Amino acid sequence: MYLSDKLGDPDEAEALRWFRHGAELGDRRSMASLAMMHEQGKGGLKANEFEATRSYRRAPEDVDPAAQSNMGYRYRMGKGLDK
């Protein structure tokens, strides 16, 4: 909702706040969305591959196919992984 312009101007900082809150409560989609924000450096975050990977790992793969796909890409490309 806060990343979309359907209700007015997007507010990435507010979206980040809600995604963090949802992730803390265990919401899997919030975890995946938080990972995307870390990956792309949105909401005032600096792009961080390691935080993105950590958040994608928290989003169980059976619930969020996009998180599963993104995690597979990260493994293939070696992004955000300890060497």
Rosetta blueprint (number, residue, H / E / L):
1 M L
2 Y L
3 L L
4 S L
5 D L
6 K L
7 L L
8 G L
9 D L
10 P L
11 D L
12 E H
13 A H
14 E H
15 A H
16 L H
17 R H
18 W H
19 F H
20 R H
21 H H
22 G H
23 A H
24 E H
25 L L
26 G L
27 D L
28 R H
29 R H
30 S H
31 M H
32 A H
33 S H
34 L H
35 A H
36 M H
37 M H
38 H H
39 E H
40 Q H
41 G L
42 K L
43 G L
44 G L
45 L L
46 K L
47 A L
48 N L
49 E H
50 F H
51 E H
52 A H
53 T H
54 R H
55 S H
56 Y H
57 R H
58 R H
59 A L
60 P L
61 E L
62 D L
63 V L
64 D L
65 P H
66 A H
67 A H
68 Q H
69 S H
70 N H
71 M H
72 G H
73 Y H
74 R H
75 Y H
76 R H
77 M H
78 G L
79 K L
80 G L
81 L L
82 D L
83 K L
